[in-house]
Structure formats: structure tokens, C-alpha cells
Amino acid sequence: MIINKVINNNVLSTHDENNREIVLMGKGIGFQKKVGDEVAEDKIEKKFVLDSEDEVGKFSELIEMIPHNYLNLSVDIISYAQQVMPKRLSPSIYISLTDHINFLLERSTKGELFENPLFNEIKSFYPSEYLVGEKALELIESEAGIKLPQDEAASIALHFVIAEYNMGMSDTVNATTMIRECISIVEKELGIKLDELGLHCSRFITHLKFFAQRMFAGELLDNQDQEFLDMIINKYPKEYDISEKISQFVQSKYGYDIPKEEKVYLAVYIKRIQPHIEI
């Protein structure tokens, strides 16, 4: 491999065997090296494969700006997440989380830490990601000697949600808010308080996550057999009426028209979350 750019003594960029631009990290890997030199492959400790040259450029620029131990912290947190989370993470997590860790620790030294308004929602709807956020706080305290509030675990968790579902920050925040709003509508219409840790509610929340992902990506389901959809509507009229209310709310607040197929699936999950009901 030939060096494209020496970022610092410990980081450089090159192309791999598939001609993808990658970032390599290792102690002394860039020391006294220049563009066109061979990469000392025995010094490679970490390899970052990003989705585009633009992302490689952003990551390289970020590495040049931040303390080296902040990058190591970010890499350690991501490595832990990859071990405990089943879904593939977008490589962009290396940029977003590293930037967040750097900004977070800068703010902490100035006493500029804020409450996360979605703390309860993130902790409830994304438990695996929240646990990664908690682990991140442990690593930050251990490595940087800075103890951060639990709100920051939720903020870190949100970056992993984004990396899992491939949504931007704005859509992810809106999706998280929308899930809470949908649950509130269901609770009001059914006159019950849902157990968000219970199996059926957990399935409903998972459905809402993917529903939100499809909605913000413009990929809502709309091709199911109409006869089948009408059968479900006739079988669960009360639940379909609630899904209609959810759809009207979503259209009013977020501007998306919800197809009949999506409303039917919502109705099925609403049926399942009611106490003592199996379908």
C-alpha cells in the first residue's frame, strides 16, 4: 500500500486492495514518511474503512484537530458497541462519535453540560444503545478522569441509533419524539398505561422504530393485497381507528401521508399490546 497523506506521526491515509481510501492508525506509522512511500504494514494497529472519500477527508481533518486520546476513546467505545449490538453500524460513526466526544469533553471543562430532553425516551426505546452510552461514560471517566451526567449517556446513544438506522440527527430526534407521541395516543385511546419493558410493548416500539425509519426515508409500505388489508380492518376496527388517529397526527405534525398498509400493521401491533389479548 502506498501513502496518500500523512496526517500525523501515528495516522495516515492510503488505498486498500479494493481501491477504497482508508485511514490507518499505529504508533509511528507516519513518522518521517511522505506521500508515495510504502506503508509499514507491521505498524498498522487500526484500520478505518469509510463510505466515501469525502468521509475520509472529514475524518482525517478531525484527527488533526483533536487530542489523540480522544480518538482512542471513541475507537474503544465503538469497538465495545460492535461487540454488544447486533446491527451493523455505519462507518460514519467514527466521524460523528469522535466529533461528539471531543466537543463533549471541551464543554465539560467549561461547565457547559445540558439536560437531554429525550433522556427518558432514548433510555426506554433504545436500551442497547443506552447501555453503550453508559459504558462510554465509564470509559471516559477511566481514561480522561471526567465524570459526566447520565444525560450524556443518552446523547452518545443517539449517535449509535443514527449509525444503525442510517438517519440524520434531525430525523432521529423526530423519530424518537414521534414514538413517544404514538404511544401516548394509544394509551389515551385504550385508557391503559403501557409497560414499555413488556414483551408486546417492546415489539410495538420496535415496529414504530422501523415505521419511522421508512417514513423519513420515503419508503413507506404500500403494496399489500387490498383484500387482505380490508380483512384486517374489519377484524380490528377499534385498533384501525386508533391507527387512523396516529396517521392523522403524523400527517399534521410531520407532513407524511401514511398508506393503508402501514395503518393496518399499526392496528395489528396495537391489538397485541392490549392486556390479556393474543392474536
N, C-alpha and C positions, 0 to 999 in steps of 0.2 A: 504494500500500500504506500502511496505517495502523499506527502503532506500538502494539503491545500492552504492551510492557515495555521500559524502558531498563535494560540490565544493567550497562553502564558506558559510558564515552565512546566505546568502539570496538565495542560489541556490543549488539544489541537483538533483540527477537522481534516477529514480525508474522505475517500470514496471506498466502499466495500466491493466485494466481488460481483455484486449486482448493480454496481454503478450508483448506489444510493449514497448521498452525502451523509456522513455520520460524524459524531463528536466522540473523541476518545479521551479518557482521563487516566492518569497514572503518575506516580511520583517521578518527576524529572523527564517525563516523556517529551516535553517540548524544550528542554534545556539545551541551549546552543544549537537549536535546529532552525532550519529555514525552509521556505516553500520549495518543493521539489525534492527534498530529502526523503529517504526511506523511513517509514515508521518503525521504531524499535518495538516490535510486537511483544517482546518479552516484558515490556514495561506497561502494557495495557492492563488496567485494573477494572475499568468500567467502560461500557460502550453504549452510546445513546443513538438509537435509530429513530429519527423523527419523520413526519409525514411529507415534508417538503423542504426545499432549500430555504424558503422564507422562514420556516420554523427553526432550521439550523442556524440561520443568521440571528434570529431573535435570541435563541438560547446562548449562542456564542457571545453576543453583546451583553446579555445578562450575567454570564460567568465573569466577564471582565469587570463588571461593576460591583459585584458583591463579595463579601468575605468568603474565603474558601470553605470555612467550616459551616457556613450556612448552606452551601451547595451539598456538602456531605450530609447534613441533617436532612435535607429534602430527599436525597437519594435513599437514605436509610428508612425514612417514613414510607416512601413509595415501595421499597423492597418489602417492607412489612405488609403493606396493603396487598401486594401481589400474592403474598402467601396466604392471606386470610379471606380475600374477596374472590368470589367465583368468576365474576365478569371481567372481560378484557378491558384494560384501561387504555384510553387514547394516549399516544406518546406525548401529546401536548401537555399532559400533567407535569412533565419535567419543567416546562416553562411556567405554567400558572402557579404551581405549588412553590417552586423556588422563589418566584417573584413575591408571592404572598408571605412566605416565611421571612424574607428579607424586610419587607415593608412592616410586617407584624412586629419583628424584633426592634426595628427602628422606632416604631410607635411606642413600644413598651418602655423604652429608655426615656421617652418624653412624657410618660404617664398618659398617653392618648389611646386608651383602650375603651371600647364601646360595647354596650349590650347588643346581642344579636336578636333582632325582633322575631326571628324564625327559630329560635333555640328549641322550643318545645316541639315544633313541627319536624325539624330535622332529626332530633333525637328519637321521635316516635316513628316517623315514616322511613328513615334510613338508618336503622340500628347498626348495621355492619359498618357503614361509613362513619357513623358517630364513634364507634369503638376505635376505629383507626385514628380519628381525631383525638380521642383520649390518649391513645398510645403516643401520638405525636407530641402532646403536651408533656408526657413523661420523658421522651427523648430530648425535647428542648430544655427541660429543667436539668436533665442529667448532663447534657453536652454544653449548654450555654449558660447554665446556672440561673435561668429566668423562670419563675413560676407564673403561669398565665391562668386566667379565669376559665371556667368551663365553657363560657360563651365562645371562646376561641376554638374549642374542640368542634363545635358546630360549624364554625366558619371554615375550618380546614376540611371537615367532612363534605361541605358543599362542593369543594373543588374535585373531590373524588366522584360525587354524583355527576358532575359535569363530564368528567373523563369517562364515566361508564355509559351515559346516555347520549353523549355527543350533542349536548345542547349548550348554548351560550349561557353566561351568568344570568342575564335578564330573563331568559326563558325558564331557566332552572328555578329562579326565585319565584316567578309567576306560577310555575307548575306546583311548587311546594305550597304556595298560598292557595292555589286552586283545589288541591287535595283536601286541605282543611275546610275550605268553603263547601265542597261537595259532601263531606262527612257531616257538616253542620246542617245542611239541607236534609239529608237522610234522617238524622237524629230528630229534627223538628217534625218532619212528616210522619215518622213512625212513632214518635213520642217515647223514644228509648235513648239510653246512653250507651254508646258502643264501647266494647272492650277492645281497645286498639292493639292489645297484646294477644288477643284471642285468635285462634286459627282462621275463622271465617272472615273476621275483620282484616286480618293480615293479608288474606287473599284479595280482599276488596281493595286495600291500599295498593297492593302490587298491580292490580288491574288499573287503578287510577294513574299510577306512575306511567305505565305504558300507553294508556289513553292520552295522557298529557304529552308524552314524547311524540306520539303520532300526530297529535293536534298541532303542536308547534312546528313540526317538520312538514306539515301539509300533507300527511299520508294517512288520513282517517279512513277506516274501513267502509266500503260502500259497494260491495259486490255479492252479498249473500243472496240466496234464493228467497224471493219475496214471500212465497207461500210459507216457508219455514219461519220467517220473521213474524208474519201475521199470526201464526200458531202460538208463538211465544207471547205475543202481545195479548192475545185472547186468554192465554193461560195465567198470565200475571198482570192483570190490568192495573192494580194499585201500584205495583212496582214500576210499571212502564210510565204511569202518570208522574211518579217521582223522578224518573229519568228525564221526562219531558221538562220538568221544572229545573233540573240541573242544566239541561241543554239550553233552556231559555236564559238562565243566569249566565252561563258561559258565553252565549252569543252576545248578551248585553254588555258584559264586562270586557271580554277578550276579543270579540268580533269574529268568532268562528261559528259557522253553521255546522251542527252536528248531524251526520247522516243517520238514517233509521237503524242501520245495522249496529252502530255504536250505542245507540239508545237501548236497543234490545239487549246487548251484552251487559250494559249497566243494570238493566232491570233484573237480569239473571243473578248478578252478584248482590244486588240489593235484597233479593229473595233469600239468598243464602246466609246473609248476616243477621237475619231475624232470629231471636231466641227460639230454640226447640223446633226449628224447621230444617228439614233436609230435602233436597231435590235431586 
